[in-house]
Amino acid sequence: MFTTLTTEQAIELVPAIGATAPSPRVSDRYQFVSSRDVLDRVQEHGWRITNATAQSSKATAQHRVTLVHQKDLENQDQEGILRIEMFNSHDRTKRLMFAIGYFRLVCSNGLIVAAGPAETIRTKHRFTDDKLTEILEQVTNMSSKFPSILNTIQQFKSRTLTENEQFSFAEYAVRGRFNYRPQMPKRYTEMQYTTNRMLQSRRPEDSSDDTWQVYNRVQENLIRGTEGFSRPIKGYIDGVRVNQLLWKGAQTTLEFEGDKLRAELTRLLTKDGEKGKISA
């Protein structure tokens, strides 16, 4: 199902991966982190590149690389596969960051879960082999969370949401999408219509009322956009933020019901609105 890329093939797709120096616009204090060196190191430990994209064609642009471990490629379940997303840039727009993701095979839809905030490697000192070892350790630590994430997905499948709970979740998602703005875009202000659009299913197998299916419907419609209504989210970091918001909301359905669920989802948005993210 998945094809893998060598580092050289990834660089052909995304030249920024092969950059050997930062943008000339950064200061002398800027610490350059070679994406190529990071990828070469993690591949030595069984991780494989399955996709690479960039925000632009610039040699220092923000870029995203999807990593899947060889053992997971060999033992895929029928529904999806866990992965780690690596984000980096060489122009100060984004420090090196990793996030855990889940790839649903049924719709080629990438989810990013909030098993802790998206984890960032901060490079305050000179980038050396010791720093590469630290990065590898973090990737290994993140992958150790995979079993608990799969267990949570099974819990999502066992939790049936009422119609009102589905509306509460969809409204939480939409309001969270624009939580960092002073006000909602006008097209989203009619919340009943908006939540109905977010809850629409794109395929019969996603039409049930459990948390997992509701979560996936809302996630796909919010991230990819809906024709004639909403635009897709194209920015990498905004996509991570929204994906984590949705995962945290789905987790909340396991702890609360009915009006208490709605109140807790509202509390999450109020608590983290100023940060522009939902803490895990």
Secondary structure as GFF3:
##gff-version 3
##sequence-region A 1 280
A	DSSP	alpha_helix	7	13	.	.	.	ID=ss1
A	DSSP	three_ten_helix	15	18	.	.	.	ID=ss2
A	DSSP	alpha_helix	35	43	.	.	.	ID=ss3
A	DSSP	beta_strand	47	54	.	.	.	ID=ss4
A	DSSP	beta_strand	63	69	.	.	.	ID=ss5
A	DSSP	alpha_helix	70	74	.	.	.	ID=ss6
A	DSSP	beta_strand	80	88	.	.	.	ID=ss7
A	DSSP	beta_strand	97	104	.	.	.	ID=ss8
A	DSSP	beta_strand	109	112	.	.	.	ID=ss9
A	DSSP	beta_strand	119	120	.	.	.	ID=ss10
A	DSSP	alpha_helix	129	143	.	.	.	ID=ss11
A	DSSP	alpha_helix	146	158	.	.	.	ID=ss12
A	DSSP	alpha_helix	163	177	.	.	.	ID=ss13
A	DSSP	three_ten_helix	186	188	.	.	.	ID=ss14
A	DSSP	alpha_helix	191	198	.	.	.	ID=ss15
A	DSSP	three_ten_helix	204	206	.	.	.	ID=ss16
A	DSSP	alpha_helix	211	224	.	.	.	ID=ss17
A	DSSP	alpha_helix	236	252	.	.	.	ID=ss18
A	DSSP	alpha_helix	258	272	.	.	.	ID=ss19
A	DSSP	three_ten_helix	273	275	.	.	.	ID=ss20
###
